Structures are given as C-alpha cells and as structure tokens.
C-alpha cells in the first residue's frame, strides 16, 4: 500500500485518486483536513484506509507502519503545514522546529519500512529569482527566499537528496507549478484563474473588480487532475533517471488566455482586464520544462487549460463551494 501523507488535502486527495487509477491501494493521513472528497468515498474501507496523523508525531507515524504493509510514501503533509503556517506568520510566532520534523519523521519511517520509493512535494516557487524560463531541474537555484513555502521546499530538497546519497533511500522530489481545480482555493495570490472560474460559475453572474489584473501577467498553470496523474506515474514508474521532476503546464498561460478559455464555456463571463503586464515585460517564459517527466513516464496532459476549465466549471455548478 502507498502511504499518502496529507492525502485528504487538495493535491493529496487527487493524487490518491490517481494512484487508485493505476492500481495502487492507499493509506491517507488526516490532520487538519478530515472530510473525505466524494471521488474517494466509495473506496474508503476497501482500497483506501484513512489514518489520523500529526506528521510531527514519530510514534504515531511508526504505528501506522506496524498496522499496514507500506511499500511507498507520497509526502504532501508538510506542504499543507507550510502553507498554513505561512498564512499565519504575521499573527503568531512561526514554529520552525515543526517544519523539518515532519520531513525527518517521514524519511526515518521510509528507512525503517524499506519502501520502494518516497515521492516528496516541492514547488515551482524554488525557481524564484532564476530569471526567464523554461525552468529546468538542473538550474542553479538562489539560496535566499522571501516566502515561506519555497524556503522550506529548498531545504526539503537538499535534505531529501542528502538522505538518498547517504543511506540509499529511494527519494524523488516533484515541483508542481500553480495547481488549480476542484477542492482548491477560490482565490490565489499566485494566479487569478480560481477567482475567474468561481465568478463565472455563479448563477447570479456576480462580477468581481479586475482592474488590478493585467492581461499579459501569467505563469505555469496545471490542472490538479493532470498534476495528480503525473505524481502517480512518477511514483509507480519501474525506473527513473533523475531525482527531481517538474510538473506543470509546460508553457506560460496569461490572464487573457484564461479569460478566453472561460468564455468558451461561460460566454457571459464579464472580465475586463488592464492592458499589458504589471512588470516591464510580459512573462512569456515563466514556465517549467517538462522533458524529464515526459521522457521517464510518457506523461501528456489529459486536461490542460480548456478541458480543465470545463471540468472545474461543471464541478462548481454541481453545487461545490459556491
């Protein structure tokens, strides 16, 4: 069975679904998030086992390994924890010790259980400051980070790779881009797409003010179901040639691209954007290279922007989160 820490979270739950689809049974941990998404409920008790866990509690983690035969770990729990702590950084002191404890516990458990592979979530944010893309996994990354998530993820990658080199742990790190879709936040500081789609799905057609949103701003966007499938393919691949993999859309999607796509499925969507870019030049190269992922797994996006937006709109219009 594959242990998915944070397996009821946004990307974690979709990854659990993708692992089920490739034939793996899963144990998912729950901590802050306790609701089971509808696309997993039918599997709970059979192919999905839900275990309460605070990832910083090593004894509780090891106890899961005594109850179940775990063959692999997909580690998302720290990703959720870092986002929660970073959001609250101005309201309470940061608990720095907890940030690495969860990762260390996971690596210790993997070593104890002799798992076949550990897949650890990083982020596209590690590329901040490297300049124009396409961003490749072998690029040198700046040490400094102004945001808690990329700072933590750089440390995560260094420690994970050190553990692999020193102990032979079969670790890979995945760098998802800006991920969107069912179960994600209705607004994001990194992309206007969730705000646009939620507005377009509202029955009353309520409009949000977009005067501060620029048409040519954008970045690498990936639908959550595509991201989850990529993680699953990497995790179960018989062999891999690298320790780090980008997961994204493989191109820059501008706000104008997103609005045009939404209007194909919601023609009345009203979104007048400011012209140009908020920077001196449009971010035409703000995306990740997907060569490693494609070569080692054969991955190709099943959804992409248009099909993803259609799917997301349908999910929202069915009564989710509106």
Secondary structure by P-SEA (a helix, b strand, c coil): cccccccccaaaaaaaaaaaaacccbbbbbcccccccccccccccccbbbbbcccccaaaaaaaaaaccccccccaaaaaaaaaaaaacccccccccccaaaaaaaaaaaaaacccbbbbbbcccccccccccccccccccccccccaaaaaaaaaaaaaaaaaaacccbbbbbbbcccccccccccccccaaaaaaaaaaccccccccccccccccccbbbcaaaaaaaaaaaaaccccccccccccccccccaaaaaaaaaaccccbbbbbbcccccccccccccccaaaaaaacccccccccaaaaaaaaaaaaacccc
